[in-house]
Amino acid sequence: MSIIGAVAILGIALGVAVLCSVLAVTSGFQTAFREKVLGVNAHLLVLKYGWDFTEYREVLPRVRAMPGVVGASPFLFNPMMITRGDRIAGVMVKGIDPVLSRQVLDLYSYMEAGSTEGLRRSNETPPTPQAEDPTVRADRSLDDYLRRAQREVQSLRERGEREDRDSPLSRETLGGSEPRDLPEPLVQEGPSPVTAEPQATPVEAGGYELPSGAGDDPTADVGREVIEQQERDAARRSGELPGAIVGVTLARNLRLRVGDTVRIISPLTGADSAVVRHGAAPRAKDFRVVGIFNAGFDEYDSRLVFVDLWQAQRFFDQGDAVTGIEIKVNDLDRAASIGRRIERELGGGPFHTVDWASLNQNLFTALKLQKLALAIVITIIIVVAAFNVVATLVMLVLDKRKEVAILKAMGADESKIRWIFLLQGTIIGVVGTSVGLFVGGGVCLALLKWHFPLDSQVYLIRYVPVQPSLLEFALTAIVSLTISVLASTIPAAWAANLTPLEGLRHE
């Protein structure tokens, strides 16, 4: 084999190997994102326009009875903040039903520590429906919520102004009256604190007894005793707190372990400075970490927190209402059609459905376009490599003109001459394609065995996903062989059209 033939084989092999590897990696990204997205999310959502989805108890059995539906569970979703000590993070708190969600979510297979058993306390009760609880928010739209919030802020301002006017130290009270005799300062009986001798008896500080022999700085010992007692009280109360499940990245950022106490804060309640100034602090509630999940998708591992649905309804001040119903179907590709049937069953109107592909349409559309673009670009590389086949066969025809002329003079027809050179070009394509498939398969196996790390903040996953496909490998081989054969036809036709006189002219 000539050097030009070896170069042609190498070019085709490299193109095939790169194309196989790229298709496997892009398919791996598509599968990984789909698995991660659907691991902690449902295949289909039933939503209602507005904030008053209180009919979910009647909708649930109708949805479960639909063909193709495996399970259904209500959920509640709201943005919140979570704190532990001096660490804080913005999160999305999702209230789920610990029993029904097992039919819908794969969260339970992603648990890295703890479990979901403590998510709902044994003595937990569902919230009171809105019609029976006058304190529950009954906003029908965002405009209703904003108007109610403005009324509450104005009410707080007016109450603060009344308190300022009614205060005995206000300007109106002191302006027109005679100066009052102020009481004599309280005089401490007994020795002065500066000159008094240290007392031998223990001293009570903040409800905690200062041990005798505390040293030169008893304040430090008192603070240490207070902190230790607070930790013991928190540990004793931790069994009474509602449970929460956090992602592994969030747990690492906040230094959380199973059993730790965290505080979830609603940032919207205290958004207005007047609200905070007049004593209405942001809504906050303590939770106990009962589990840590690892979905492998940094967007979820760092921002998603699961709590009990009933606790979320009370904490979000929504009564017996939910954000929607999440559904698992038996066929992902039919999720959209099942959703349309559910909409017809519910009568349309305020109810609508969103399938997993529509919910993440931008992500999966970008992945498909990326895969298509890469396949086209690398196929062009194979086409460029196929020109080496053309160059090889042209050089071969020039080198074998005398042999071709002798064969034609002996009676060989043009079709046989053409097949000789087509066969040689086909052999080059087969050898190059085979080597490329072998190298591409080796690259895929290496990436499967030794995970190539990625920046999870950029790519959302921690390593390069790979999903080799026999169909994609077969299509790559067919495309490569077709290009090689087509590239061989031009020099083969030229060789077949050579006359004996042209071949022997310079001999």
C-alpha positions as CSV (number, residue, x, y, z in Angstrom):
1,M,0.0,0.0,0.0
2,S,1.3,3.4,-0.9
3,I,1.8,6.3,1.5
4,I,-1.1,8.1,-0.2
5,G,-3.4,5.1,0.4
6,A,-2.4,5.0,4.1
7,V,-3.2,8.7,4.5
8,A,-6.6,8.2,2.9
9,I,-7.3,5.3,5.3
10,L,-6.2,7.4,8.2
11,G,-8.3,10.4,7.2
12,I,-11.5,8.3,6.9
13,A,-10.7,6.5,10.2
14,L,-10.3,9.8,12.1
15,G,-13.5,11.2,10.7
16,V,-15.5,8.1,11.6
17,A,-14.0,7.9,15.1
18,V,-14.8,11.5,15.8
19,L,-18.3,11.3,14.4
20,C,-19.1,8.1,16.5
21,S,-17.7,9.7,19.7
22,V,-19.6,13.0,19.2
23,L,-22.9,11.3,18.5
24,A,-22.4,9.1,21.6
25,V,-21.6,12.2,23.8
26,T,-24.5,14.3,22.5
27,S,-26.9,11.4,22.9
28,G,-25.5,11.0,26.4
29,F,-26.2,14.7,27.2
30,Q,-29.8,14.3,25.9
31,T,-30.4,11.2,28.0
32,A,-28.7,12.6,31.1
33,F,-30.6,15.8,31.0
34,R,-33.9,13.9,30.5
35,E,-33.2,11.5,33.4
36,K,-32.1,14.3,35.7
37,V,-35.1,16.5,34.8
38,L,-37.6,13.6,35.2
39,G,-35.8,12.2,38.3
40,V,-37.2,14.8,40.6
41,N,-40.0,16.0,38.3
42,A,-43.1,14.5,36.8
43,H,-43.8,13.6,33.2
44,L,-46.9,15.8,33.1
45,L,-48.4,18.7,35.1
46,V,-52.0,19.7,35.5
47,L,-52.2,23.4,36.4
48,K,-54.9,25.9,36.9
49,Y,-54.9,29.6,36.0
50,G,-54.9,31.7,39.2
51,W,-54.0,30.8,42.8
52,D,-57.1,28.9,43.9
53,F,-56.5,25.3,42.8
54,T,-58.7,24.0,45.6
55,E,-60.5,21.3,43.5
56,Y,-57.4,19.1,43.4
57,R,-59.0,16.4,45.6
58,E,-61.8,16.0,43.0
59,V,-59.4,16.2,40.1
60,L,-57.0,13.5,41.4
61,P,-59.2,10.5,41.0
62,R,-60.3,11.6,37.5
63,V,-56.7,12.0,36.4
64,R,-55.7,8.6,37.8
65,A,-58.5,6.9,35.9
66,M,-57.1,8.2,32.5
67,P,-55.5,5.6,30.2
68,G,-51.7,5.7,30.3
69,V,-51.5,7.4,33.8
70,V,-49.3,5.5,36.3
71,G,-49.7,7.9,39.3
72,A,-50.7,11.4,40.3
73,S,-49.8,13.6,43.3
74,P,-50.5,17.2,44.3
75,F,-47.6,19.6,44.8
76,L,-46.9,23.2,45.9
77,F,-44.1,25.3,44.7
78,N,-42.7,28.6,45.9
79,P,-39.4,30.5,46.0
80,M,-37.9,30.9,49.5
81,M,-34.6,31.4,51.4
82,I,-33.0,28.9,53.6
83,T,-30.5,29.7,56.4
84,R,-28.3,27.9,58.9
85,G,-26.2,30.1,61.1
86,D,-24.6,32.8,59.0
87,R,-25.1,30.9,55.8
88,I,-28.0,31.7,53.5
89,A,-29.2,30.5,50.0
90,G,-32.1,31.1,47.7
91,V,-34.1,27.9,47.1
92,M,-37.3,26.6,45.5
93,V,-39.4,24.9,48.2
94,K,-41.6,22.1,46.9
95,G,-44.3,20.7,49.0
96,I,-45.1,17.0,48.1
97,D,-47.3,14.3,49.5
98,P,-44.9,11.7,51.0
99,V,-47.2,8.8,50.1
100,L,-48.6,9.7,46.7
101,S,-45.4,11.2,45.3
102,R,-43.8,7.7,45.4
103,Q,-45.9,6.9,42.4
104,V,-44.6,9.9,40.5
105,L,-41.1,10.9,41.5
106,D,-37.8,9.0,41.5
107,L,-36.5,11.1,44.3
108,Y,-36.5,8.1,46.7
109,S,-33.9,6.3,44.6
110,Y,-31.6,9.4,44.7
111,M,-31.4,9.6,48.5
112,E,-27.7,9.8,49.5
113,A,-28.3,10.1,53.3
114,G,-31.3,9.8,55.5
115,S,-34.8,8.9,54.2
116,T,-38.2,10.3,53.4
117,E,-39.8,8.7,56.4
118,G,-39.6,11.8,58.6
119,L,-41.0,14.2,56.0
120,R,-44.5,14.1,57.5
121,R,-44.9,13.9,61.3
122,S,-47.2,11.3,62.7
123,N,-49.5,13.8,64.3
124,E,-49.7,16.0,61.2
125,T,-53.2,17.1,60.0
126,P,-54.2,18.6,56.7
127,P,-54.9,22.4,56.6
128,T,-58.4,23.8,56.9
129,P,-60.1,24.6,53.5
130,Q,-60.3,28.2,52.5
131,A,-64.0,28.4,53.0
132,E,-63.6,27.4,56.7
133,D,-60.5,29.4,57.5
134,P,-61.1,33.2,57.3
135,T,-57.3,33.9,57.7
136,V,-56.3,32.1,54.6
137,R,-55.4,34.2,51.6
138,A,-58.1,34.1,48.9
139,D,-56.4,36.0,46.2
140,R,-57.7,35.1,42.7
141,S,-55.0,36.8,40.7
142,L,-51.7,38.7,41.1
143,D,-53.6,42.0,41.0
144,D,-55.7,40.8,44.0
145,Y,-52.5,39.9,45.9
146,L,-50.8,43.2,45.2
147,R,-54.0,45.2,46.3
148,R,-54.2,43.1,49.5
149,A,-50.5,43.7,50.2
150,Q,-50.9,47.4,49.7
151,R,-53.9,47.5,52.1
152,E,-51.9,45.6,54.7
153,V,-48.9,47.9,54.4
154,Q,-51.1,51.0,54.6
155,S,-52.9,49.6,57.6
156,L,-49.5,49.0,59.4
157,R,-48.5,52.6,58.6
158,E,-51.7,54.0,60.0
159,R,-51.4,51.9,63.1
160,G,-47.8,53.1,63.6
161,E,-48.9,56.7,63.2
162,R,-51.7,56.2,65.8
163,E,-49.2,54.7,68.2
164,D,-46.8,57.6,67.7
165,R,-49.7,60.1,68.4
166,D,-50.9,58.3,71.5
167,S,-47.5,57.8,73.0
168,P,-47.1,59.8,76.4
169,L,-43.7,61.0,75.1
170,S,-45.1,62.5,71.9
171,R,-44.7,66.1,71.0
172,E,-48.4,66.9,71.4
173,T,-48.4,65.5,75.0
174,L,-45.3,67.2,76.2
175,G,-45.7,70.5,74.3
176,G,-48.5,72.2,76.3
177,S,-48.0,70.8,79.8
178,E,-45.8,71.8,82.7
179,P,-42.6,70.1,83.2
180,R,-43.1,67.0,85.3
181,D,-40.9,66.0,88.2
182,L,-38.9,63.0,87.1
183,P,-38.5,60.2,89.7
184,E,-35.3,60.0,91.6
185,P,-32.9,57.5,90.1
186,L,-33.0,54.1,91.6
187,V,-30.2,53.7,94.1
188,Q,-28.8,50.2,94.5
189,E,-28.8,49.1,98.1
190,G,-25.6,47.6,99.4
191,P,-22.0,48.0,98.3
192,S,-21.1,49.6,95.0
193,P,-20.6,47.2,92.1
194,V,-17.1,48.6,91.7
195,T,-16.0,48.1,95.3
196,A,-18.1,45.1,96.2
197,E,-16.3,41.9,97.0
198,P,-17.0,38.9,94.8
199,Q,-19.9,36.9,96.0
200,A,-19.2,33.4,97.0
201,T,-22.7,32.2,96.0
202,P,-23.5,31.2,92.4
203,V,-24.9,33.9,90.2
204,E,-28.0,33.4,87.9
205,A,-27.5,34.8,84.3
206,G,-30.2,34.5,81.7
207,G,-31.7,31.6,83.5
208,Y,-28.5,29.6,83.5
209,E,-26.4,29.2,86.6
210,L,-22.8,30.5,86.6
211,P,-20.6,27.8,88.1
212,S,-18.3,28.8,90.9
213,G,-14.7,29.2,90.0
214,A,-15.6,30.6,86.6
215,G,-12.2,32.5,86.3
216,D,-11.4,36.0,85.6
217,D,-14.0,36.4,82.8
218,P,-17.3,34.8,84.0
219,T,-19.1,36.4,81.0
220,A,-17.4,34.0,78.6
221,D,-18.4,31.0,80.7
222,V,-22.0,32.2,80.9
223,G,-22.1,32.6,77.1
224,R,-20.7,29.2,76.6
225,E,-23.3,27.7,79.0
226,V,-26.1,29.5,77.2
227,I,-24.9,28.3,73.8
228,E,-24.6,24.7,75.0
229,Q,-28.0,24.8,76.6
230,Q,-29.5,26.2,73.4
231,E,-28.0,23.4,71.4
232,R,-29.4,20.9,73.8
233,D,-32.8,22.5,73.6
234,A,-32.6,22.5,69.8
235,A,-31.6,18.8,69.8
236,R,-34.6,18.0,72.0
237,R,-37.0,20.0,69.8
238,S,-35.6,18.6,66.6
239,G,-37.9,15.6,66.8
240,E,-40.9,17.9,66.9
241,L,-39.9,19.9,63.8
242,P,-41.3,19.1,60.3
243,G,-38.9,17.4,58.0
244,A,-37.1,18.7,54.9
245,I,-35.0,17.0,52.2
246,V,-32.2,19.1,50.6
247,G,-29.8,18.5,47.7
248,V,-26.3,17.4,48.2
249,T,-24.8,20.6,46.9
250,L,-27.0,22.7,49.1
251,A,-26.1,20.6,52.1
252,R,-22.4,21.0,51.3
253,N,-22.8,24.8,50.9
254,L,-24.7,25.2,54.2
255,R,-22.7,22.4,56.0
256,L,-25.8,20.4,56.7
257,R,-26.2,16.8,57.9
258,V,-29.2,14.7,58.6
259,G,-30.7,15.9,61.8
260,D,-29.6,19.5,61.5
261,T,-32.1,22.3,61.9
262,V,-32.6,24.9,59.1
263,R,-34.8,27.9,58.9
264,I,-36.9,28.6,55.7
265,I,-37.8,32.3,55.2
266,S,-40.4,33.8,52.9
267,P,-38.6,36.9,51.4
268,L,-41.9,38.4,50.1
269,T,-43.5,39.0,53.5
270,G,-40.9,41.5,54.6
271,A,-40.2,43.1,51.3
272,D,-41.6,46.5,52.3
273,S,-39.5,48.4,54.8
274,A,-42.7,49.8,56.5
275,V,-43.7,46.2,57.3
276,V,-40.4,45.4,59.0
277,R,-40.3,48.8,60.8
278,H,-43.7,48.3,62.4
279,G,-42.9,44.9,63.7
280,A,-44.1,42.4,61.0
281,A,-41.1,40.3,60.3
282,P,-40.7,38.0,57.3
283,R,-42.5,34.6,57.7
284,A,-40.0,32.0,58.9
285,K,-40.2,28.4,60.1
286,D,-37.7,25.8,61.3
287,F,-37.4,22.4,59.7
288,R,-35.3,19.4,60.4
289,V,-33.2,17.8,57.7
290,V,-34.4,14.2,57.3
291,G,-32.7,13.4,54.0
292,I,-30.1,14.5,51.4
293,F,-30.6,13.6,47.8
294,N,-28.1,13.5,44.9
295,A,-29.9,13.9,41.5
296,G,-26.6,14.5,39.7
297,F,-28.1,17.7,38.3
298,D,-26.5,20.8,39.9
299,E,-29.6,23.0,39.3
300,Y,-31.6,20.7,41.5
301,D,-28.9,19.6,44.0
302,S,-28.2,23.2,44.9
303,R,-31.7,24.9,44.9
304,L,-34.4,22.3,45.5
305,V,-35.9,21.6,48.9
306,F,-38.7,19.1,49.5
307,V,-41.1,19.5,52.5
308,D,-44.4,18.0,53.4
309,L,-47.4,19.3,51.4
310,W,-49.5,20.1,54.5
311,Q,-46.6,22.0,56.1
312,A,-46.0,24.0,52.9
313,Q,-49.7,24.9,52.6
314,R,-49.7,26.3,56.1
315,F,-46.3,28.0,55.7
316,F,-47.2,29.6,52.3
317,D,-50.6,30.7,53.8
318,Q,-52.5,29.1,51.0
319,G,-55.0,27.0,52.9
320,D,-56.1,23.7,51.2
321,A,-54.8,24.8,47.8
322,V,-52.0,23.5,45.6
323,T,-49.9,24.7,42.6
324,G,-50.9,21.7,40.5
325,I,-51.0,17.9,40.1
326,E,-47.9,16.1,38.8
327,I,-48.5,12.9,36.8
328,K,-46.3,9.9,35.7
329,V,-47.2,8.2,32.4
330,N,-46.2,4.8,31.1
331,D,-44.8,6.3,27.8
332,L,-42.8,9.5,27.7
333,D,-43.3,10.0,24.0
334,R,-47.1,10.0,24.6
335,A,-47.1,12.5,27.4
336,A,-48.4,15.4,25.3
337,S,-51.3,13.4,23.9
338,I,-52.2,12.1,27.3
339,G,-52.2,15.7,28.5
340,R,-54.6,16.8,25.8
341,R,-57.0,14.0,26.8
342,I,-56.8,15.1,30.4
343,E,-57.7,18.6,29.4
344,R,-60.7,17.4,27.5
345,E,-61.7,15.2,30.5
346,L,-61.5,18.3,32.9
347,G,-63.4,20.4,30.5
348,G,-60.6,22.8,29.6
349,G,-61.4,26.3,31.0
350,P,-59.0,27.2,33.8
351,F,-57.3,23.8,33.6
352,H,-54.3,23.1,31.3
353,T,-51.5,20.6,31.1
354,V,-47.7,20.9,30.5
355,D,-45.7,17.9,29.5
356,W,-42.0,17.4,30.3
357,A,-40.8,18.3,26.8
358,S,-42.7,21.6,26.7
359,L,-41.5,22.4,30.3
360,N,-37.9,22.1,29.2
361,Q,-38.4,22.9,25.5
362,N,-35.4,25.3,25.2
363,L,-33.0,22.8,26.7
364,F,-33.9,19.8,24.6
365,T,-34.3,21.9,21.4
366,A,-30.8,23.3,21.9
367,L,-29.4,19.7,22.5
368,K,-31.1,18.4,19.3
369,L,-29.8,21.3,17.2
370,Q,-26.3,20.9,18.7
371,K,-26.3,17.2,17.8
372,L,-27.5,17.9,14.2
373,A,-24.9,20.6,13.7
374,L,-22.1,18.6,15.0
375,A,-23.1,15.6,12.9
376,I,-23.2,17.8,9.7
377,V,-19.8,19.4,10.5
378,I,-18.1,16.0,11.1
379,T,-19.7,14.4,8.1
380,I,-18.1,17.2,6.1
381,I,-14.8,16.2,7.6
382,I,-15.4,12.6,6.3
383,V,-16.2,14.1,2.9
384,V,-12.9,16.0,3.0
385,A,-11.1,12.8,3.9
386,A,-12.8,11.0,1.0
387,F,-11.0,13.4,-1.4
388,N,-7.9,11.5,-0.3
389,V,-9.5,8.5,-1.8
390,V,-9.9,10.4,-5.0
391,A,-6.3,11.5,-4.9
392,T,-5.1,8.0,-4.2
393,L,-7.0,6.4,-7.1
394,V,-5.9,9.2,-9.5
395,M,-2.3,8.6,-8.6
396,L,-2.9,4.8,-9.0
397,V,-4.4,5.3,-12.5
398,L,-1.5,7.5,-13.5
399,D,0.9,4.8,-12.2
400,K,-0.9,1.9,-13.9
401,R,-1.7,3.4,-17.3
402,K,0.5,0.9,-19.1
403,E,-1.2,-2.1,-17.3
404,V,-4.6,-0.7,-18.1
405,A,-3.7,-0.3,-21.8
406,I,-2.4,-3.9,-22.0
407,L,-5.6,-5.2,-20.4
408,K,-7.7,-3.3,-22.8
409,A,-5.6,-4.4,-25.7
410,M,-6.1,-8.0,-24.6
411,G,-9.8,-7.6,-24.7
412,A,-10.8,-6.4,-21.2
413,D,-14.0,-4.2,-21.4
414,E,-14.5,-0.9,-19.6
415,S,-16.8,-2.3,-16.9
416,K,-14.1,-4.7,-15.6
417,I,-11.5,-1.9,-15.5
418,R,-14.0,0.3,-13.7
419,W,-14.7,-2.4,-11.1
420,I,-11.0,-2.9,-10.4
421,F,-10.6,0.7,-9.3
422,L,-14.0,0.8,-7.5
423,L,-13.0,-2.2,-5.6
424,Q,-9.7,-0.6,-4.5
425,G,-11.5,2.5,-3.4
426,T,-14.1,0.4,-1.5
427,I,-11.3,-1.5,0.3
428,I,-9.8,1.8,1.4
429,G,-13.2,2.9,2.7
430,V,-13.9,-0.4,4.5
431,V,-10.5,-0.4,6.2
432,G,-10.7,3.2,7.2
433,T,-14.3,2.9,8.4
434,S,-13.5,-0.3,10.4
435,V,-10.5,1.4,12.1
436,G,-12.6,4.5,12.8
437,L,-15.4,2.4,14.4
438,F,-12.9,0.6,16.6
439,V,-11.2,3.8,17.7
440,G,-14.6,5.6,18.3
441,G,-15.9,2.6,20.4
442,G,-12.7,2.7,22.4
443,V,-13.1,6.4,23.2
444,C,-16.7,5.8,24.3
445,L,-15.7,2.9,26.6
446,A,-12.9,5.0,28.1
447,L,-15.3,7.9,28.8
448,L,-17.7,5.4,30.4
449,K,-15.0,3.9,32.6
450,W,-13.1,7.1,33.5
451,H,-15.5,9.9,33.9
452,F,-14.2,13.1,32.3
453,P,-15.1,15.9,34.8
454,L,-17.2,19.0,33.9
455,D,-17.9,22.2,35.7
456,S,-21.3,21.6,37.1
457,Q,-22.0,25.3,37.4
458,V,-21.7,25.6,33.6
459,Y,-22.8,22.2,32.3
460,L,-25.2,21.4,35.2
461,I,-23.8,17.8,35.3
462,R,-20.5,16.6,36.8
463,Y,-19.0,14.5,34.1
464,V,-19.3,13.9,30.3
465,P,-22.2,11.5,29.7
466,V,-21.8,8.9,27.0
467,Q,-24.5,6.7,25.4
468,P,-23.1,4.6,22.5
469,S,-25.8,3.5,20.1
470,L,-25.4,0.6,17.6
471,L,-27.8,2.3,15.3
472,E,-25.7,5.5,15.2
473,F,-22.5,3.5,14.7
474,A,-24.2,1.6,11.8
475,L,-25.4,4.8,10.2
476,T,-21.9,6.3,10.5
477,A,-20.4,3.3,8.8
478,I,-23.0,3.4,6.0
479,V,-22.4,7.1,5.4
480,S,-18.6,6.6,5.4
481,L,-18.7,3.7,3.0
482,T,-21.1,5.5,0.7
483,I,-18.9,8.6,0.5
484,S,-15.8,6.4,-0.2
485,V,-17.6,4.5,-3.0
486,L,-18.9,7.7,-4.6
487,A,-15.4,9.3,-4.4
488,S,-14.0,6.2,-6.2
489,T,-16.3,6.5,-9.2
490,I,-14.6,9.5,-10.7
491,P,-11.0,8.0,-11.0
492,A,-12.5,4.6,-11.9
493,A,-14.5,6.1,-14.8
494,W,-11.3,7.9,-16.0
495,A,-9.3,4.6,-15.9
496,A,-12.1,2.8,-17.8
497,N,-12.0,5.4,-20.6
498,L,-8.3,5.2,-21.2
499,T,-7.3,3.8,-24.7
500,P,-4.4,1.5,-25.3
501,L,-2.7,4.2,-27.4
502,E,-2.9,6.7,-24.4
503,G,-1.5,4.2,-22.1
504,L,1.5,3.1,-24.3
505,R,2.3,6.5,-25.8
506,H,5.3,7.2,-23.6
507,E,6.6,3.6,-23.5
